[in-house]
């Protein structure tokens, strides 16, 4: 996956940020009901956040 930085998924209700190699990551945004989680992409980096 040399050209892909992020694989982002939802609907699995699993909060996950898993590195695949030195560049690519699998991100599952979890769910709003149990984890209050969501993903944020700022144009450079994808990260998981939790509403407090």
C-alpha positions as CSV (number, residue, x, y, z in Angstrom):
1,X,0.0,0.0,0.0
2,X,2.7,2.5,-0.9
3,X,0.2,5.2,-2.2
4,X,-2.4,4.9,0.5
5,X,-2.0,6.6,3.9
6,X,-5.3,5.7,5.6
7,X,-8.0,3.0,5.3
8,X,-11.0,4.5,7.2
9,X,-14.0,2.5,8.1
10,X,-17.2,2.9,10.2
11,X,-20.2,0.8,11.1
12,X,-18.1,-1.9,13.0
13,X,-18.4,-0.2,16.4
14,X,-14.8,-0.8,17.1
15,X,-12.4,2.0,18.0
16,X,-9.1,1.2,16.1
17,X,-6.0,2.9,14.9
18,X,-3.7,0.2,13.6
19,X,-0.4,0.8,11.7
20,X,0.0,-1.5,8.7
21,X,3.6,-0.5,7.8
22,X,5.7,2.6,8.1
23,X,3.1,4.8,6.3
24,X,-0.4,3.2,6.0
25,X,-2.9,2.9,8.9
26,X,-6.3,1.2,9.3
27,X,-8.7,3.5,11.2
28,X,-12.1,2.4,12.4
29,X,-14.0,5.4,13.9
30,X,-15.8,3.4,16.6
31,X,-19.3,4.7,17.3
32,X,-20.9,7.8,18.7
33,X,-23.2,6.0,21.2
34,X,-20.6,4.0,23.2
35,X,-17.3,5.7,22.6
36,X,-18.3,9.2,21.5
37,X,-15.6,8.9,18.9
38,X,-15.1,10.5,15.5
39,X,-12.4,10.9,12.9
40,X,-10.7,14.2,12.0
41,X,-8.7,14.8,8.8
42,X,-6.9,18.1,8.7
43,X,-5.6,17.7,5.2
44,X,-2.4,16.1,6.3
45,X,-3.1,13.7,9.2
46,X,-6.1,11.5,10.2
47,X,-6.7,11.0,13.9
48,X,-9.4,9.7,16.2
49,X,-11.0,12.1,18.7
50,X,-13.5,11.5,21.5
51,X,-16.2,13.9,22.5
52,X,-15.8,14.9,26.2
